[in-house]
């Protein structure tokens, strides 16, 4: 049995996938399994994967006959994985060569916890792939009890890519499919269900944030799948309601729901779209947020602001205040109409 299985979904990443795979085959931990899932790429990605598999026997290549998306591709990888622990890497990212050895040592030293996590940094090129990264080491691992340190759960990144999960905790547990943001319910559910998490405070994962690419780009393009956020947050709520930990973490769940839905609204502010259309999209989003998660009365505002930003929290508060005024105005109009109808009715009665 491999120590760690690393699942890498690939779709049209011919420009970046070699850097990703180079960082994985250079891992100092022996006995790792690298499972690549080609999601019916239309570029040269599959051929690159096959070339690497011919050179490195621990790389396995699987091809989807049709494009099924990242969540479904990861789920296919989960069914194929045979390692003690499972990790995920996005095919345009790369990792430090000692990442999985450090994580495996940490889990052995701490009696095989359900989850090990490490630090992540946003990058825009491959420059960190070819330099000595010892200066990024920042200390010893920390042992976290999620029930006792709920702030840790809230403050952690939801990405699955800087984590490894003990395989037996993932039985019959899968990613949301046909959706963006599928990491959110996966990671947070496993954090909240864990009895122990080991956190390594060193930067090991390099997340590529290209200025011109997709949802993770710095200058956002219009994202037609932005409301997928509600689908994945509903899944988090569903999974935790089927867990014994729901009552313990219900406040944290609400904060996560508010934070990540508001982050998506903040994204709209950066779209290359005229202001009128932005306002319409944001009003729709705010309405759904209010309908699903309510106001901010029971939420730690400082914590929420640290997660999604002060400006978007203020925008949502202003929206709620304006909605109250609209409702108040509407009620006044209804009451006025009732009074007018009653007055007309009484006048007609007297005339009769």
N, C-alpha and C positions, 0 to 999 in steps of 0.2 A: 504494500500500500504506500503510495507517495505521501510525503509529509504534507505537502500543500499542492492543491490543484489551482491553477490560475486560468480563469476564463476570460477570453478576449474576443468579443464580437467585432466583426470587421465589415464595414460597408464603404466602398469607394475611398479608401485611405492609402492609395499607392504612394502618395507624397510623404506620408508620415509613418506607415506601419513598420518599415525597416528599423527606424530609430526605436520604436516600441519593442520590437522583438529582440534587437541587439541588447537592450537593457535587461531583458528577461533571460536570455541565454547566458549572460555574464553574471548571473546571480551566484553568490558564494555559497548558498545553501545547496547541498546535494539532494537528489531525489525529489525534484519538483516536476509536476506534470503541467504542460502548457496546452490548453485546449482552445484552439482558434475556431471560430464559427464565421465562415464567410456568408454574409447575408445577401447572396445573389448580386454581388458587386458587378457593375458594368465597366469598371476600369481594370487595371492589371493587378488588383489586390490579391485575387485567388492565386495567380501564378507566383507572386512573391511569397505567399504562405507556403505553397508547395515546394518552392526552392529551399526555404528554411527547414521544412520538414525532412527533406532529403539529407540535409547536413546535420540536423539535430534530432535524434530519435525520441527525445522527450516532448517534441512538438507534434501535436495531432491536429489534423485539418478536417473540418466538416463543412459541407456546403449545403446551404438552403436552396431548394429548387425554386423558391420564390422569396421575395423580400418580406420578412415578417416583423422587422423592427428589433430594436435593441433589447427590450424587455423579454420578448419571446426567444430571442437568440440566447440571452443569458439563461433562460429557463431550460433550453435545450442543453446548454453546457452543464447546468446543475444536475441534470439526469445522467450525464456522461461522466461526471467527475468521480474519481475514486480516492481522493486524498483525505487525510485526517481533517484538514482545514481547507476552506475554500476562499480564494481571493478573486478579485476582478480588476482588470486593467482596461481602460479605453484605448482603442488602437491608435489614437493620435497623441497619447501621452507617453511618458516614460518614467522609470523608477531608478532609485539609487541601487547600486550593485549589491549592497549588503542589506537591503530592506527586508527580504524574507528570512534571511538568517537571523537578523536582530529580532524579528517578530517571533520566530520559532523558538529561539533561546528564551525569550520573555515568557512564552506560554509554558515551556518546560519548567522554568524556574518558579512558576506561579501555579502549578498544579492544573494545567490545561483549562484555562477559563473559556467561557463561551465565545469571547470576542477579544481581539487585539486590534488596537488602532494606532496610527502614527500621524505625523504632521504632513500637510499638503501645502504646496505653494503654486501660485499661478505664474505661468511663463508664456512667452510669445515665440520662442524659438528653441533650438536644440542645444543652446550654449552650455547648459548644465550637464549635458550628457557626456562631455569629454574632458571634464576637469576634476581635480581632487576635491571631493566633497566632505572631507573630514571636518572642515570648519562648521558644517551644518549640524554636527552632533551637539545636543543641548542637554545632556543629563540622563539620569536613570529613569526607568519606567515607573509609572505610578499605578497603584492598585485602587480601582474605583468600585464602590458598591453603589449601583444606580439608585437604589431606594434611599440611601442615606445622602447621596450627592446628586439630587435631581437637577441642580444647576449645570452639572457636567453634561447631562443628557441634552438639555436645552442648548447649551453652548457649542456642542459638537456639530461638525459638518455632516449633512445627511448622505454625502456620497459614499458608495460602497467601496470605492477604489483604493482608499487608504486603510482598509480594514481586512482582517481575515476572520472567518466565522467557523466555529467548530461544526463539522458536517452533520453530526447527529442532532443539532438544534435546527437544521433546515429541512427536516423531513416534512414533506407535503407543504412546504412553504415556498412560494414563488413570487416573482415580480409581476406587477400589473402589466398587462400587454396592451398594445395599441394605444400607448400613451407616452407623453413626455413626463419627466420628473418622477420616474418610477422608483428611484433610489429612496425617496422620502419615507414611504411606509415600510419599506424593507429594513432600512437601517434603524429607524426610531423604534419600531416594534422589537427588534432584536436587542437594542440597548435596554429598553424598559423591561424585557423579560429576563435579562441576564442577572445572575447572582454576583458575577464578578467580571469586570472589564479591565484589561491591562492597556494603559496608554503610554506610548513611547514618545517623549517630547523632542523628537528629532525630525527634521524635514527629509522625507524619503520619497514622496510622490510629487511628480511634476506635471501639473494639469495645464495643458496647452489652451491658452485663451487667445485665439487668433482674431485680429481686429476685423477681419472680413468674413468670418465663418459663423453661420448658424446662431443658435440660441445662446451659446456660450461666448459669443463675440462681445467686444466692448461697446461698439456702436450697433445697437440692436436693429434688426429689420423687423417688419411687422410679422408677428407670430400667430398664425391662424389656429394654433393648438394651445393657446394660452389658457383656455378654460379646462384643459386636462388637469390643471392643478386641483380642481375640486374633485375629480375622479380619484386621484391618488390620496387626497386627504380624507375622503370618504372611506377609502380602503384602510387607512391607518385607524380610523375610528372603529371600523368593523372588526379588524384584527384584534384591537385592544379590548373591545367589548367581549370578545371571546377568550380573553385572557384573565387570569386571576388578579392581574395588576391594574385593571382599568381604574378602580376607585382610587388607588394610590396615585396614579399619574394623570387623572382627568384634567387637572388645572394645566399641567404641562402640555397635554394634548391640545387643549383649546388654544394655548399660546402658540404652539407650532402651527395650528391651522390658520390662525390670524396672521402670524408672521409670514408664512410662505405664500398665502394668498395675496397679502399686501405687497410682498416683494414682486409678484407678477404684475400688480397694478403699477408699481414704480417703474417696471420695465417699459410700460406703455409710454411713459414720459420721454423715453429715449428713441421711440420709433420715428422713422422718417415718414411722418404723416402730418397732415394739417391739423391744427389745434382743435378744430370743431369735431373731427372724427375721433381724435384722442379722447375728448371729453365724453363722447357717446360710449366709447369702449369702457372707459373708467367708471362711468355711472352704472353701466351694466354689471361690471365686476363688483363695485361697492354694494350694489343691491343684493347680489348673490352672497357676498360676505356677510352682510347684515342678516339676511334670511337664514343662513346656515349657522353662523357663529355668534351673532348678536353684537352688542356694543362692547366697550372696553372697561365697563364698570368693575368687573371682577378680575381684571388682568393686571399683573405687575407691569405698569407702563414703562418704567425704566428698562426692564428686561426686554420688553417687546421692542422698544426703540433701539436697543443695542443689537437686536436681531435683524430688524428690517429698516431702521432709519427713522429719525425724528420727523422728517418732512412728510413721509407717506402716512405716518400715524396722525399728524396734524391734518392732512388732507381728508383722512377717513373721519376724524372727529368733526371737521367742518361739514362733511357730507351728512353725517348723522344729525347734526344741529339743523342743517337746512331741511332735512327730511322731516324733523319734528315741526319746524315752522310751516312746511307745506301741509302736514297733517292737521296742524292747528288751524291753518287758514281754511282747509277743506272742511273741517268740522264747523267752523264759523259760518261758512257758506251754506252748509247743509242746515244748520240751525236757523239761519236767516230765511232760507226757503220754506222751512217748516212754519216759521212765524208768519210769513206772507200768506202761505196757503191757509193757515188757521184764521188769519184776519179776513181773508176773502170769504172763507166758509161762513164765519160769523156774520159778515155783512150780508151775504146772500140769505142767511137764515132770517135776519131782521127784515129784509125786503120781502121775503116770502110771507 
